[in-house]
Amino acid sequence: MSPNAIKDKGGINLATLQERINQLQAEIADLKRRFPAHSLKPAMFQQLEDLEEELEKLLQQQNEEQLHPNS
């Protein structure tokens, strides 16, 4: 069975999980490019925090699934 066919507990396969991770990484990079040199708006900072938090959760989920694919 290929790793991409393995489902996690939430029913998301690893390929879909990786796609979302890649998307979040691109969104974070784009947001950081748009940061002003000074006077960062709280909304932009909050958006960055939200994206980084979601990314961290997905990376943990991905690591767990790779360590324990049949759990």
TORKOLMI-20787 format. One line per field, with one value per residue: residue number from 0; x, z, y of N, C-alpha, C, O in turn. Coordinates in Angstrom, 3 decimals. Each point is the difference from the previous one (the first is absolute). Example, Ala and Ser with C-alpha at 12.3 -4.5 7.8 and 13.67 -1.06 7.14 Angstrom:
2
resi = 0/1
n.east = 13.190/-1.386
n.up = 7.800/-1.385
n.north = -5.690/1.069
ca.east = -0.890/0.820
ca.up = 0.000/0.060
ca.north = 1.190/1.190
c.east = 0.900/-0.770
c.up = 0.000/0.730
c.north = 1.200/1.090
o.east = 1.036/0.509
o.up = 0.665/0.169
o.north = -0.019/1.108
//
This chain:
71
resi = 0/1/2/3/4/5/6/7/8/9/10/11/12/13/14/15/16/17/18/19/20/21/22/23/24/25/26/27/28/29/30/31/32/33/34/35/36/37/38/39/40/41/42/43/44/45/46/47/48/49/50/51/52/53/54/55/56/57/58/59/60/61/62/63/64/65/66/67/68/69/70
n.east = 0.859/-1.234/2.097/0.532/0.921/2.099/-1.297/-0.443/1.015/1.481/1.468/1.419/-0.530/1.228/-1.035/-1.747/0.461/0.610/-1.733/-1.088/0.885/-0.341/-1.943/-0.139/0.842/-1.357/-1.556/0.767/0.387/-1.800/-0.811/1.093/-0.720/-1.801/1.329/-1.483/0.852/-1.713/0.315/1.266/-0.846/-1.153/-1.014/1.287/0.094/-1.754/-0.011/1.319/-0.707/-1.450/0.822/0.833/-1.599/-0.909/1.164/-0.059/-1.832/-0.016/1.064/-1.115/-1.487/0.836/0.574/-1.645/-0.753/1.258/-0.559/-1.775/1.438/1.089/1.168
n.up = 0.000/-1.642/-0.055/-2.184/-0.011/0.594/1.055/-0.328/1.921/-0.772/-0.110/1.479/-2.171/-0.001/-1.420/0.728/1.078/-1.215/-0.823/1.418/0.203/-1.613/0.151/1.442/-0.678/-1.338/0.954/0.819/-1.380/-0.651/1.370/0.071/-1.655/0.768/0.853/1.319/-1.300/-0.735/2.187/1.158/-2.040/1.479/-1.239/-0.433/1.508/0.122/-1.522/0.402/1.401/-0.874/-1.212/1.094/0.642/-1.451/-0.465/1.493/-0.055/-1.511/0.637/1.384/-0.868/-0.909/1.354/0.777/-1.374/0.069/1.663/-0.346/-1.422/1.477/0.290
n.north = -1.184/0.872/0.849/-0.072/-2.046/0.526/-1.487/2.170/0.598/1.478/-1.691/0.885/0.230/-1.878/-1.388/-1.190/-1.906/-1.792/-1.153/-1.368/-2.049/-1.525/-1.117/-1.704/-1.955/-1.172/-1.323/-1.946/-1.715/-1.171/-1.573/-1.960/-1.340/-1.120/-1.584/1.037/1.618/1.232/0.171/-1.445/-0.333/1.249/1.559/1.785/1.669/1.382/1.654/1.781/1.595/1.476/1.705/1.781/1.428/1.440/1.864/1.656/1.293/1.662/1.869/1.360/1.437/1.876/1.692/1.312/1.590/1.839/1.411/1.337/-0.954/-1.245/1.897
ca.east = -0.859/0.810/-0.260/-1.066/-1.295/-0.274/-0.896/0.209/-1.205/-1.024/-0.434/0.748/1.177/1.259/0.231/-0.826/0.637/1.198/-0.441/-0.400/1.240/0.661/-0.813/0.220/1.360/-0.026/-0.751/0.842/1.063/-0.618/-0.366/1.228/0.495/-0.840/0.172/0.712/1.248/-0.335/-1.429/-0.782/-1.380/-0.357/-0.731/0.972/0.719/-0.929/-0.120/1.221/-0.081/-1.004/0.552/1.093/-0.595/-0.592/1.113/0.609/-0.902/0.033/1.305/-0.050/-0.894/0.731/1.051/-0.659/-0.499/1.142/0.566/-0.994/-0.972/-1.151/-0.666
ca.up = 0.000/-0.078/1.106/-0.359/0.157/1.430/0.540/1.407/0.805/-0.478/-1.326/-1.015/-0.361/0.178/-1.135/0.256/1.127/-0.523/-0.842/0.883/0.607/-1.030/-0.183/1.164/-0.085/-1.031/0.539/1.012/-0.725/-0.664/1.025/0.497/-1.044/0.016/1.249/-0.128/0.765/1.321/0.330/-0.418/0.466/0.823/-0.791/-0.760/0.959/0.426/-1.127/0.003/1.143/-0.313/-1.026/0.589/0.929/-0.805/-0.601/1.053/0.279/-1.128/-0.002/1.074/-0.480/-1.038/0.661/0.706/-0.982/-0.591/1.030/0.380/-1.103/0.204/1.282
ca.north = 1.184/1.211/0.930/0.932/-0.654/-0.129/1.026/0.311/-0.157/0.919/-0.375/0.746/-0.779/0.721/0.909/1.182/0.676/0.662/1.126/1.101/0.495/0.816/1.202/0.867/0.538/1.042/1.131/0.640/0.708/1.140/0.971/0.617/0.915/1.196/0.750/1.282/0.058/0.528/0.127/-1.160/0.060/-1.165/-0.994/-0.785/-0.820/-1.046/-0.931/-0.793/-0.921/-1.020/-0.883/-0.774/-0.956/-1.076/-0.737/-0.813/-1.123/-0.923/-0.666/-0.992/-1.050/-0.725/-0.782/-1.096/-0.964/-0.687/-0.874/-1.016/0.019/-0.880/0.276
c.east = 0.898/-0.329/-1.134/-1.383/-0.397/-0.870/0.375/-1.330/-1.128/-0.477/0.700/1.214/1.247/0.291/-0.790/0.594/1.231/-0.367/-0.366/1.220/0.724/-0.741/0.217/1.391/0.073/-0.737/0.820/1.100/-0.555/-0.344/1.237/0.593/-0.777/0.121/0.701/1.260/-0.250/-1.512/-0.851/-1.395/-0.326/-0.727/0.955/0.770/-0.879/-0.171/1.217/-0.039/-0.966/0.534/1.101/-0.526/-0.619/1.090/0.641/-0.856/0.042/1.329/0.057/-0.859/0.706/1.077/-0.578/-0.440/1.157/0.647/-0.916/-1.089/-1.249/-0.746/-1.322
c.up = 0.000/1.156/-0.301/0.167/1.464/0.459/1.450/0.720/-0.465/-1.411/-1.119/-0.378/0.058/-1.146/0.189/1.130/-0.478/-0.877/0.868/0.688/-0.985/-0.215/1.162/-0.039/-1.034/0.503/1.032/-0.683/-0.679/1.008/0.522/-1.031/0.008/1.290/-0.285/0.863/1.439/0.172/-0.569/0.606/0.793/-0.788/-0.798/0.933/0.455/-1.099/-0.062/1.126/-0.292/-1.011/0.575/0.975/-0.758/-0.621/1.027/0.313/-1.119/-0.077/1.086/-0.421/-1.039/0.626/0.736/-0.966/-0.622/1.004/0.322/-1.068/0.236/1.296/-0.223
c.north = 1.239/0.924/0.971/-0.605/-0.124/1.158/0.278/-0.128/0.896/-0.310/0.752/-0.831/0.876/0.964/1.289/0.828/0.772/1.185/1.204/0.602/0.906/1.316/0.978/0.624/1.118/1.243/0.772/0.809/1.252/1.102/0.733/0.968/1.311/0.809/1.322/-0.030/0.469/-0.037/-1.126/0.074/-1.265/-1.093/-0.894/-0.932/-1.161/-1.043/-0.914/-1.029/-1.147/-1.007/-0.890/-1.046/-1.182/-0.865/-0.929/-1.231/-1.031/-0.756/-1.069/-1.191/-0.865/-0.887/-1.193/-1.086/-0.773/-0.956/-1.172/-0.078/-0.846/0.271/0.664
o.east = 0.947/-1.125/-0.709/-0.992/-1.154/0.267/0.361/-1.014/-1.168/-0.889/-0.396/0.742/-0.083/0.609/0.515/0.018/0.204/0.677/0.367/0.070/0.452/0.620/0.153/0.157/0.674/0.437/-0.034/0.257/0.631/0.248/-0.022/0.578/0.534/-0.584/0.983/0.098/0.714/-0.745/-0.932/-0.154/0.412/0.193/-0.229/0.263/0.483/-0.064/-0.133/0.321/0.298/-0.174/0.048/0.549/0.185/-0.114/0.284/0.526/0.024/0.027/0.554/0.360/-0.112/0.159/0.545/0.182/-0.137/0.522/0.469/-1.129/-1.031/-0.859/-0.705
o.up = 0.783/0.500/0.912/0.072/0.308/-0.316/0.737/-0.614/0.181/-0.516/-1.160/0.875/0.023/0.215/-0.271/-0.060/0.381/0.037/-0.321/0.181/0.366/-0.157/-0.223/0.308/0.221/-0.248/0.027/0.383/0.036/-0.249/0.175/0.370/-0.357/0.111/-0.739/0.954/0.919/-0.975/-0.769/1.207/-0.379/0.275/-0.114/-0.337/0.124/0.278/-0.214/-0.215/0.296/0.166/-0.285/0.087/0.388/-0.029/-0.302/0.151/0.264/-0.331/-0.222/0.242/0.014/-0.391/-0.072/0.267/-0.283/-0.382/0.292/0.249/-0.620/0.390/0.960
o.north = 0.078/-0.021/0.426/0.724/-0.299/1.160/-0.918/-0.333/-0.344/0.677/-0.119/-0.445/1.228/1.048/1.085/1.229/1.152/1.027/1.131/1.216/1.085/1.052/1.201/1.182/1.006/1.124/1.231/1.141/1.056/1.180/1.218/1.022/1.051/1.077/0.037/-0.773/-0.400/-0.096/0.232/0.186/-1.097/-1.184/-1.204/-1.155/-1.126/-1.197/-1.205/-1.169/-1.157/-1.207/-1.197/-1.098/-1.153/-1.225/-1.159/-1.103/-1.202/-1.185/-1.077/-1.152/-1.225/-1.157/-1.101/-1.188/-1.190/-1.047/-1.100/0.424/0.261/-0.792/0.309
//
